[in-house]
Amino acid sequence: MGIRFILMVNKQGQTRLAQYYEWLTLEERRALEGEIVRKCLARNEQQCSFVEHRNYKIVYRRYASLFFLVGVDNEENELAILEFIHLLVETMDRHFGNVCELDIMFHLEKAHFMLEEMVMNGSVVETSKANILSPIQLMEKAS
Amino acid sequence: MSMHGMRGLSVFISEIRNCQNKEQERLRIDKELGNVRNRFKNEKGLTPYEKKKYVWKMLYIYMLGYDVDFGHMETVSLISAPKYPEKQVGYIVTSCLLNENHDFLRLAINTVRNDIIGRNETFQCLALTMVGNIGGREFAESLAPDVQKLLLSSSCRPLVRKKAALCLLRLYRKNPDIVNVDGWADRMAQLLDERDLGVLTSSMSLLVALVSNNHEVYWSCLPKCVKILERLARNQDVPQEYTYYGIPSPWLQVKTMRALQYFPTIEDPNTRRTLFEVLQRILMGTDVVKNVNKNNASHAVLFEALALVMHLDAEKEMMSQCVALLGKFIAVREPNIRYLGLENMTRMLMVTDVQEIIKRHQAQIITSLKDPDVSIRRRALDLLYGMCDVTNAKDIVEELLQYLSSADFTMREELSLKAAILAEKFAPDLSWYVDVILQLIDKAGDFISDDIWFRVVQFVTNNDDLQPYAAAKVKEYLDKSAVHETMVKVSAYILGEYSHLLARRPGCSPKEIFSLLHEKLPTVSTTTIPILLSAYAKILMHTQPPDQELQSQIWSIFNKYESCIDAEIQQRAVEYLALCQRGAALMDILAEMPKFPERKSSLIKRTEYSEGDTAEQSAIKLRAQQQTSNALVVTDQHPANGATSPVPVGQLSLVKVPSMMTTENDTSTDHPLSQQNGALSNVDPQPPSADLLSDILGPLAIEGPPGATVQSEHNAVSGLEGGSDAADGSAIVPVDEQTNTVQPIGNIAERFHALCLKDSGVLYEDPYIQIGIKAEWRGHHGRLVLFLGNKNTAPLVSVQAIILPPAHLKVELSLVPDTIPPRAQVQCPLEVVNLRPSRDMAVLDFSYKFGTNMVNVKLRLPATLNKFLQPIQVPAEEFFSQWRSLSGPPLKLQEVIRGIRPMPLPEMANLLNSFRIMNCPGLDPNPNNLVASTTFYSESRPAMLCLVRIETDPADRTQLRMTLASGDPTLTFELKEFIKEQLISIPTAPQSPAPPAAQPTPQIPPNDPAAILAGLLS
């Protein structure tokens, strides 16, 4: 089914955003996030962006203090997911202007709105930044 | 709405952020949860703004990993809010917090449907997204037509339709029937004519899911996909917003090529030609550029194109172009490309003809096996494993072995398993194979499962040329200072059998071999000691002319272990000592093991079993799978019947089983032990017949064909349904044991007692059948598997198994086939649920027919009271307070018990421990007393703590006073009686043997090889 979850975690390992596309209990999530964060954060720049963990492949990318981790199954193309992360970051950049950890933290709802426009049911739904951002812009205009 | 307006939320988030430690965070969150809960309680005063704020707080808290067990209804209720901001929060947070089975979600179906069929497209989007993320089967049934209508509607804008496509995908997964309507495939094909790339992207995901299940219906979509690819990759006909670093939507390109990989082939020559033109362009036209993002995006497309070319099995020229590209990729510096190069090369192995070209890259792949990145190392290992064949096995396996010493812990298990499999599969010669396995044991002994060394033993036994070589090799390893226990096991076996072949070499005299082995004895565990004892006996037998000094040395060891607490060791010591004193007959009895019947490697079987599982090739998973599968359970049996105990089988199988079972009634519980022990029987002085040998070795060949259970399914009768049949059977054939002409092998009562203490072993055996049992106990549940093994070359028919459960157990036996095919083993799972404490026994009423013999036995099942106990160590304060609060009968019972078999206190503590009643040392100040505790699990009540105190009298060890306390009078009584039975009826250790001369005839304890096998099964 493609994308199983998307996590944003800072370099201290604190979760800043978690979106799952399959149901896991809270305990399962906690355990999974702990394991993945431990594995991925220990890696260095010279290592590849893919980590195999349980039945998932984690595709991850680091931006300053923030890690974007996407769990996929073997239905997905790793590099396409890697660039999808970048597309997400560029989209957030366009909205926040040079997005940083605090933007995501204090505007969790907006981060969710954007993600909701981009991924649905574990599949990519939209890749045009203008289309992704138009509902948020409409909302802000209305208020 | 203004998000900046949610000040309370921002303040809360920054307070959490400022928490110094986890404890502070927890306190702050508890406070907030209390606050939100309170506000929700008096919902009346809540403004929509406040509600929204609290719901976001809940989501934030949940994201941090804290349970939020309230407020779900408030969240769902926001869905029906009239205004967009509230509704949006309701939809988004609901899909984060709830799952599809949540009751509140079902209550919202109508509201959701109204939003979907309503006119407000922003509401439509919200509703479609939530259903797409968490909608369940009920949503599928009530919403599918509406969602389909939206997807196909020409008046609907793309922003709604793209969501409808993925929503439909979800509903389809919940109920595939929703798209099984006439004409849906045509509509799907029409959908692919769409110009809007958002709608196309999500429709393509929908198509991938549909064709992956049934490509035949969607043939008409194939040319459309090729057209889309042509539009994107060749004509670059897309709006600017959908190009990414100059590349027309790489995500849609990738998805489209994925969809094409689900069609087995492309028949239409025009479509095929167009597609290959596009693919050729991608293969040739992808250059490495400086910009990382552009590079990644173009390579994403390139790797997908490679996969599609491989799938379509293109012309040779294009294929070798692909291999050349991959060869280039695995050597580049960029780690992502290297990783994917290795991964795709592994995939390519499936294609014939290219293996030879891939082999040219072997050196480069081996370099990747040493890459600093574990992800890349794993890919390299998989690739090497996949490309290994007879021509390169030696090189590859040696590389794996070399890497093993430096490999990180997480990879060692997988690495050693793979090396062992390759060594066996492709060994150019057997001595090399022996070398490899010994090196594996030496370097990674902890990861070498028993079946790996059993296999070496089988090869060595079956190949005379290999024997001196293997013996010399293991001796070299034993000379090293640190030796892994598995090495000790395999060495002891091989040296016991074959060290006499080395006798003339320096350092290999029997005495030297013996002392080499014996110096390892203090370092090994109790499972290895029996193998060492067997080796000593063999060495002694091979020492010609006899060496008096060696003999007395070995005899004194046997002597020492005759009183060992471990029954297996004790038994061997006693028997070997007795056998050694038989002089010439010893030669026969300890003769070399016969050859093993040829059989397929359990390791290779494992790999075959796991084929088709490409999702994860980790050995650990492989093993985990096997453990619950038939395959390994069956292979588990081998060691028991064959390789683990080759020595004892060989040695003891020559002792004819005396017919001492005639009076043995398996349903009697209390055997006067003296009688059992006293019932020593004569050994048939005749040399064993070949028949007997084959009979006893017979079970070795029992290998359940995987389909055995299934094949006979049509004959199967369930245990309960079979009840009347069994009654009929018993009417015709008297079930009285005495009339059975078939004698059981081994002592049924002893087998039962052994199984009370462990979870697997043989429950029953006669010349035709062996019934093994393997159990897992968790709380008040038990899961047993009965292994019914037919030992003969003719089928066993009219097989019936009925469980007669006592009132306190719920027992369910799965189907038992009516016929067991020749030499097959079938497995029958059995579920047990414990309702109440009771010492009553479940009985298995088992019958079958072999030729004209109707055999019926009633066997107690080892689902005894102690199986539902969990040992627990209770701290002193708690023990005493519990002890005091359970003040007297009927919760606390005391009894003076006489006629106890005298035993030292530690032995009694061990005995209790083996029944899962845990000794709590130090609680009772009196050194003659023993205090223990355990918990009892039953369905009717929560886990129940039980406390035991035993006071002994050092002056008279045949009596003691036992006090038992628990919160349930029945439990107290039953457990007290249970322990009492055990203290009275445990088998006594044999008295120190009389001097050999005093015995007129050599005597063998009433045990037989099968009983020993049973012991080894654990």
Boltz contact constraints between the chains, C-beta under 6 A:
constraints:
  - contact:
      token1: [A, 15]
      token2: [B, 63]
      max_distance: 6.0
  - contact:
      token1: [A, 18]
      token2: [B, 63]
      max_distance: 6.0
  - contact:
      token1: [A, 23]
      token2: [B, 99]
      max_distance: 6.0
  - contact:
      token1: [A, 26]
      token2: [B, 67]
      max_distance: 6.0
  - contact:
      token1: [A, 30]
      token2: [B, 65]
      max_distance: 6.0
  - contact:
      token1: [A, 47]
      token2: [B, 335]
      max_distance: 6.0
  - contact:
      token1: [A, 47]
      token2: [B, 373]
      max_distance: 6.0
  - contact:
      token1: [A, 48]
      token2: [B, 335]
      max_distance: 6.0
  - contact:
      token1: [A, 48]
      token2: [B, 336]
      max_distance: 6.0
  - contact:
      token1: [A, 48]
      token2: [B, 339]
      max_distance: 6.0
  - contact:
      token1: [A, 48]
      token2: [B, 373]
      max_distance: 6.0
  - contact:
      token1: [A, 48]
      token2: [B, 375]
      max_distance: 6.0
  - contact:
      token1: [A, 49]
      token2: [B, 336]
      max_distance: 6.0
  - contact:
      token1: [A, 50]
      token2: [B, 339]
      max_distance: 6.0
  - contact:
      token1: [A, 50]
      token2: [B, 375]
      max_distance: 6.0
  - contact:
      token1: [A, 51]
      token2: [B, 375]
      max_distance: 6.0
  - contact:
      token1: [A, 55]
      token2: [B, 615]
      max_distance: 6.0
  - contact:
      token1: [A, 55]
      token2: [B, 616]
      max_distance: 6.0
  - contact:
      token1: [A, 77]
      token2: [B, 254]
      max_distance: 6.0
  - contact:
      token1: [A, 77]
      token2: [B, 300]
      max_distance: 6.0
  - contact:
      token1: [A, 77]
      token2: [B, 304]
      max_distance: 6.0
  - contact:
      token1: [A, 79]
      token2: [B, 296]
      max_distance: 6.0
  - contact:
      token1: [A, 79]
      token2: [B, 299]
      max_distance: 6.0
  - contact:
      token1: [A, 79]
      token2: [B, 300]
      max_distance: 6.0
  - contact:
      token1: [A, 80]
      token2: [B, 250]
      max_distance: 6.0
  - contact:
      token1: [A, 80]
      token2: [B, 251]
      max_distance: 6.0
  - contact:
      token1: [A, 80]
      token2: [B, 254]
      max_distance: 6.0
  - contact:
      token1: [A, 80]
      token2: [B, 300]
      max_distance: 6.0
  - contact:
      token1: [A, 82]
      token2: [B, 296]
      max_distance: 6.0
  - contact:
      token1: [A, 83]
      token2: [B, 296]
      max_distance: 6.0
  - contact:
      token1: [A, 83]
      token2: [B, 297]
      max_distance: 6.0
  - contact:
      token1: [A, 86]
      token2: [B, 293]
      max_distance: 6.0
  - contact:
      token1: [A, 106]
      token2: [B, 10]
      max_distance: 6.0
  - contact:
      token1: [A, 106]
      token2: [B, 13]
      max_distance: 6.0
  - contact:
      token1: [A, 112]
      token2: [B, 92]
      max_distance: 6.0
  - contact:
      token1: [A, 116]
      token2: [B, 129]
      max_distance: 6.0
  - contact:
      token1: [A, 120]
      token2: [B, 129]
      max_distance: 6.0
  - contact:
      token1: [A, 120]
      token2: [B, 132]
      max_distance: 6.0
  - contact:
      token1: [A, 120]
      token2: [B, 166]
      max_distance: 6.0
  - contact:
      token1: [A, 121]
      token2: [B, 132]
      max_distance: 6.0
  - contact:
      token1: [A, 121]
      token2: [B, 133]
      max_distance: 6.0
  - contact:
      token1: [A, 121]
      token2: [B, 166]
      max_distance: 6.0
  - contact:
      token1: [A, 121]
      token2: [B, 169]
      max_distance: 6.0
  - contact:
      token1: [A, 121]
      token2: [B, 170]
      max_distance: 6.0
  - contact:
      token1: [A, 123]
      token2: [B, 166]
      max_distance: 6.0
  - contact:
      token1: [A, 123]
      token2: [B, 205]
      max_distance: 6.0
  - contact:
      token1: [A, 124]
      token2: [B, 201]
      max_distance: 6.0
  - contact:
      token1: [A, 124]
      token2: [B, 251]
      max_distance: 6.0
  - contact:
      token1: [A, 125]
      token2: [B, 162]
      max_distance: 6.0
  - contact:
      token1: [A, 125]
      token2: [B, 166]
      max_distance: 6.0
  - contact:
      token1: [A, 125]
      token2: [B, 202]
      max_distance: 6.0
  - contact:
      token1: [A, 126]
      token2: [B, 198]
      max_distance: 6.0
  - contact:
      token1: [A, 127]
      token2: [B, 249]
      max_distance: 6.0
  - contact:
      token1: [A, 127]
      token2: [B, 251]
      max_distance: 6.0
  - contact:
      token1: [A, 128]
      token2: [B, 241]
      max_distance: 6.0
  - contact:
      token1: [A, 128]
      token2: [B, 242]
      max_distance: 6.0
  - contact:
      token1: [A, 130]
      token2: [B, 241]
      max_distance: 6.0
  - contact:
      token1: [A, 143]
      token2: [B, 1]
      max_distance: 6.0
  - contact:
      token1: [A, 143]
      token2: [B, 2]
      max_distance: 6.0
